[in-house]
Amino acid sequence: METRQVPTTLQVSYSLAVAAVVTVLHFHLLPAVFAGLAVYALTAKLALKLPVRWGTLTQKVALAGIILFVIGLVSGICLGLWSFLRGHHGMSNLLGTAAETLDNLKRNLPEDLTALLPDTVDELREQIVTMLREHGKNISSVGMSGVKTFAHLVLGMVVGSLAVLHRFNKEEGFPPLAAHLHERLLNLAGAFDKVVFAQVKISLLNTALTALYLAVVLPLCGIYLPMVTLLILLTFIAGLLPVVGNLISNFTIVLISLGVSPLVGLASLAFLVLIHKLEYFTNARIVGSEVKASVWELLTAMLVMEAIFGMAGLVAAPVVYAWLKQELKAYRLV
């Protein structure tokens, strides 16, 4: 019986892990899970640097302080993102400027090209809302959905903090199934750590280069784009989403640049293509070295999960794929 118990509990742990992934994506719990994993991963990183010789009570107090600090940090980031996406001076303002730019372009471009553009600002907004509906809940709706998402984020961070406390308070002595589930959690946290924090590095690099172009190079040439700060913030936030995020920010920058002049639009396009080439190799180097995966592997995972789960699957794909690969490597299957 004992020889069969380990493989059986191992299979059950993997079945529960698969069910958890499907449940999270189906019921739109990804923000809560990512918030919890961020608290778990950051707290574990900082807690592992605590002096081992400290007394037990001192360590617990220090660990509690780290957890409160990390929760505050993650909460601040979430509120900042919320303010940018929903605030009147954030994404909505940027969307309005982009819509006005399209109106101006339709008046100045040849008819063959203008036929490809939306006819009015309202049509542009409707197309964007339709696209968002196809990939998940409509983020333009506020009220109870916003309160519900905020509650999910808070609960996710609480679960993440409790999980990391359990990790440091009871590293050994788990029952068989709990031990395997704990191993799944450690591998998931490791995959999240590698992918997300590697993507943050890439986004910071891309944002720094974009800020240099928008806030330094163009003004030196006597060219001033509107809402440069918002464009830089959009570049960083969208850059957290591999591959697709940069397409969103680059399209917006080129569109705003075209609103200034066609020459500025071409210059912005050329610069962003150059950044893309640099980021392609950087992405392959940073994410690929962390996850041990090629760019085509991540793209395939993103395409498949987007087709199954929509936008949530697209965002979760790099982490889930890194987690899967880490589990397979543990048994030397890849």
C-alpha positions in Angstrom: 0.0 0.0 0.0 2.8 2.4 0.9 4.5 2.0 -2.5 1.2 2.9 -4.3 0.4 5.9 -2.1 3.1 8.2 -3.4 2.4 7.9 -7.1 -1.4 8.1 -6.4 -1.1 11.3 -4.3 1.3 12.7 -7.0 -1.3 12.1 -9.7 -4.0 13.6 -7.5 -1.9 16.7 -6.9 -1.4 17.2 -10.7 -5.1 16.7 -11.3 -5.9 19.3 -8.7 -3.4 21.7 -10.2 -4.9 21.3 -13.7 -8.4 21.9 -12.2 -7.2 24.9 -10.4 -5.8 26.5 -13.6 -9.0 25.9 -15.5 -11.1 27.2 -12.5 -9.0 30.4 -12.2 -9.2 31.2 -15.9 -12.9 30.3 -16.3 -14.1 32.3 -13.3 -11.8 35.3 -14.0 -9.8 34.9 -10.8 -6.4 35.6 -12.5 -5.9 39.1 -10.9 -6.4 37.6 -7.5 -4.0 34.7 -8.2 -1.3 37.0 -9.6 -1.6 39.3 -6.6 -1.3 36.3 -4.2 1.7 34.9 -6.1 3.4 38.4 -6.1 3.0 38.6 -2.3 4.2 35.0 -1.9 7.2 35.4 -4.2 8.3 38.8 -3.0 7.9 37.8 0.7 9.8 34.5 0.2 12.7 36.4 -1.6 13.0 38.9 1.3 12.4 36.4 4.1 15.2 34.1 2.8 17.6 37.0 3.5 16.7 37.1 7.2 19.6 36.2 9.5 19.2 32.5 10.4 20.6 33.0 14.0 17.8 35.4 15.0 15.4 34.2 17.7 12.1 32.6 16.7 10.0 35.5 17.9 12.2 38.1 16.2 12.0 36.1 12.9 8.2 36.0 13.1 8.0 39.7 13.8 10.4 40.4 10.9 8.5 38.1 8.6 5.2 39.8 9.5 6.8 43.2 8.8 7.9 41.9 5.4 4.5 40.6 4.6 2.9 44.0 5.5 5.4 45.8 3.4 4.9 43.6 0.4 1.1 43.7 0.7 1.3 47.5 0.8 3.6 47.6 -2.2 1.4 45.2 -4.3 -1.7 47.2 -3.2 -0.1 50.4 -4.3 0.8 48.9 -7.7 -2.7 47.6 -8.2 -4.3 50.9 -7.2 -2.0 52.7 -9.6 -3.0 50.4 -12.5 -6.6 50.8 -11.6 -6.3 54.6 -11.6 -4.5 54.5 -15.0 -7.0 52.2 -16.6 -10.2 53.7 -15.2 -9.3 57.3 -14.3 -10.4 60.3 -16.4 -6.8 61.4 -16.9 -5.5 58.0 -17.8 -6.4 55.5 -20.5 -9.7 57.2 -21.3 -7.9 60.5 -22.0 -5.4 58.7 -24.2 -8.2 56.9 -26.0 -9.9 60.2 -26.7 -6.7 61.7 -28.2 -6.2 58.6 -30.3 -9.8 58.9 -31.6 -9.3 62.6 -32.5 -6.1 61.7 -34.3 -8.0 59.2 -36.4 -10.6 61.8 -37.3 -7.8 64.1 -38.5 -6.2 61.4 -40.5 -9.4 60.6 -42.2 -9.6 64.2 -43.4 -6.0 64.2 -44.8 -5.3 60.7 -46.0 -6.3 59.3 -49.5 -9.7 57.7 -49.7 -8.2 54.2 -50.2 -6.5 54.5 -46.8 -9.3 56.2 -44.9 -11.7 53.4 -45.9 -9.7 51.2 -43.5 -10.1 53.6 -40.6 -13.2 53.9 -38.3 -15.6 56.6 -39.5 -16.2 58.4 -36.2 -14.9 58.5 -32.6 -18.0 56.6 -31.5 -17.3 53.8 -34.0 -13.7 53.6 -32.7 -14.9 53.3 -29.1 -17.5 50.7 -30.1 -14.8 48.6 -31.9 -12.6 48.8 -28.9 -15.4 47.8 -26.5 -16.4 45.0 -28.8 -12.9 43.7 -28.8 -12.7 43.8 -25.0 -16.0 41.9 -24.8 -14.6 39.1 -26.9 -11.6 38.7 -24.6 -13.4 39.0 -21.2 -15.5 41.2 -19.1 -16.1 44.8 -20.3 -13.7 46.9 -18.3 -15.7 50.0 -19.0 -18.3 48.9 -16.4 -17.6 50.2 -13.0 -19.5 49.8 -9.7 -20.0 46.3 -8.2 -17.6 44.6 -10.7 -14.9 47.0 -9.5 -15.6 46.2 -5.8 -15.7 42.5 -6.6 -12.3 42.7 -8.4 -10.8 44.7 -5.5 -12.1 42.1 -3.0 -10.6 39.3 -5.1 -7.2 41.1 -5.0 -7.3 41.6 -1.3 -8.3 37.9 -0.7 -5.5 36.8 -3.1 -2.9 38.8 -1.2 -4.2 37.4 2.1 -4.0 33.8 0.8 -0.5 34.5 -0.5 0.7 35.8 2.8 -0.8 32.9 4.7 0.8 30.5 2.3 4.2 32.0 2.8 3.7 31.9 6.6 2.9 28.2 6.3 5.9 27.6 4.2 8.3 29.0 6.7 6.5 27.6 9.8 6.2 24.0 8.5 8.7 23.0 5.8 8.7 19.3 6.7 6.2 16.8 8.0 3.5 17.2 5.5 1.1 14.3 4.8 1.7 12.7 1.3 -0.9 14.7 -0.7 -0.2 18.0 1.1 3.5 17.5 0.4 2.9 17.1 -3.3 0.6 20.1 -3.4 3.2 22.1 -1.5 5.7 21.1 -4.2 3.3 22.2 -6.9 2.9 25.5 -5.2 6.7 26.0 -4.9 7.1 25.2 -8.6 4.3 27.6 -9.6 5.8 30.4 -7.4 9.2 29.7 -9.0 7.7 29.9 -12.5 5.9 33.1 -11.6 9.1 34.6 -10.2 11.1 33.8 -13.3 8.6 34.9 -15.9 7.0 38.0 -14.3 10.1 39.5 -12.9 12.0 38.8 -16.1 9.2 40.5 -18.0 9.4 43.5 -15.6 13.1 43.9 -16.5 12.3 43.8 -20.2 9.4 46.3 -19.8 11.7 48.6 -17.8 14.3 48.5 -20.6 11.7 49.1 -23.3 10.1 52.0 -21.2 13.5 53.6 -20.6 14.3 53.6 -24.4 10.9 54.8 -25.3 11.1 57.6 -22.7 14.5 58.6 -24.1 12.9 58.9 -27.5 9.7 60.7 -26.5 11.0 63.0 -23.8 14.5 63.7 -25.0 15.2 63.0 -28.7 11.9 64.4 -30.1 12.0 67.6 -28.0 15.7 68.2 -29.0 14.3 68.1 -32.6 11.6 70.7 -31.7 8.8 68.1 -31.7 6.5 67.7 -28.7 4.0 64.8 -28.6 0.9 65.2 -26.4 0.5 63.2 -23.2 4.1 61.9 -23.2 3.8 60.8 -19.6 0.8 58.7 -20.3 2.5 57.1 -23.3 5.5 56.2 -21.2 3.2 54.7 -18.5 1.3 52.8 -21.2 4.6 51.4 -22.6 5.5 50.0 -19.2 2.1 48.6 -18.3 1.5 47.1 -21.7 5.1 45.8 -21.8 4.3 43.5 -18.9 2.3 41.4 -21.4 4.8 39.5 -23.6 4.8 40.4 -27.3 1.2 41.6 -27.6 1.7 44.4 -25.0 4.3 46.1 -27.1 2.1 46.0 -30.2 -0.6 47.9 -28.2 1.8 50.6 -27.0 3.7 50.9 -30.3 0.5 51.3 -32.2 -0.7 54.1 -29.9 2.6 55.9 -30.1 2.7 55.8 -33.9 -0.9 56.9 -34.1 -0.3 59.9 -31.8 2.9 60.7 -33.8 0.9 60.7 -37.0 -1.4 63.3 -35.5 1.6 65.6 -35.3 2.9 64.9 -38.8 3.4 62.0 -41.2 7.2 62.4 -40.9 7.1 62.2 -37.1 4.9 59.1 -37.5 7.5 57.4 -39.8 10.3 58.4 -37.4 8.4 56.9 -34.4 7.7 53.7 -36.5 11.4 53.3 -37.4 12.5 53.9 -33.8 10.0 51.4 -32.4 10.9 48.8 -35.0 14.5 49.2 -33.9 13.5 48.7 -30.2 11.5 45.6 -31.3 14.6 44.1 -32.8 16.6 44.9 -29.7 13.8 43.6 -27.4 13.4 40.4 -29.4 17.0 39.4 -28.5 16.6 40.7 -25.0 13.4 38.8 -24.5 14.9 35.6 -25.8 17.9 36.1 -23.5 16.2 37.1 -20.3 12.9 35.1 -20.4 14.5 32.2 -22.4 17.4 31.9 -20.0 15.1 31.9 -17.0 12.4 29.6 -18.3 14.7 27.7 -20.7 12.2 28.2 -23.5 12.4 29.7 -27.0 10.3 32.6 -28.1 8.3 30.3 -30.4 7.4 28.1 -27.5 6.0 31.0 -25.5 4.1 32.3 -28.5 2.6 28.9 -29.2 1.5 28.6 -25.6 0.0 32.1 -25.7 -1.9 31.4 -28.9 -3.4 28.1 -27.6 -4.4 29.5 -24.2 -5.9 32.7 -25.8 -8.0 30.5 -28.1 -9.3 28.5 -25.1 -9.6 31.1 -22.3 -9.5 34.5 -24.1 -7.4 37.4 -22.8 -6.9 35.8 -19.4 -5.3 32.8 -21.1 -3.0 35.1 -23.1 -1.8 36.8 -19.9 -1.4 33.5 -17.9 0.2 31.5 -20.7 3.9 32.4 -20.0 3.6 31.5 -16.3 1.6 28.3 -16.9 4.0 27.2 -19.6 7.0 27.9 -17.4 5.3 26.0 -14.6 4.5 23.0 -16.9 8.1 22.9 -18.2 9.5 23.1 -14.7 7.3 20.1 -13.6 8.4 18.1 -16.7 12.1 18.9 -16.0 11.8 17.6 -12.5 11.1 14.1 -13.9 13.6 14.6 -16.8 10.9 14.4 -19.4 12.2 17.4 -21.4 
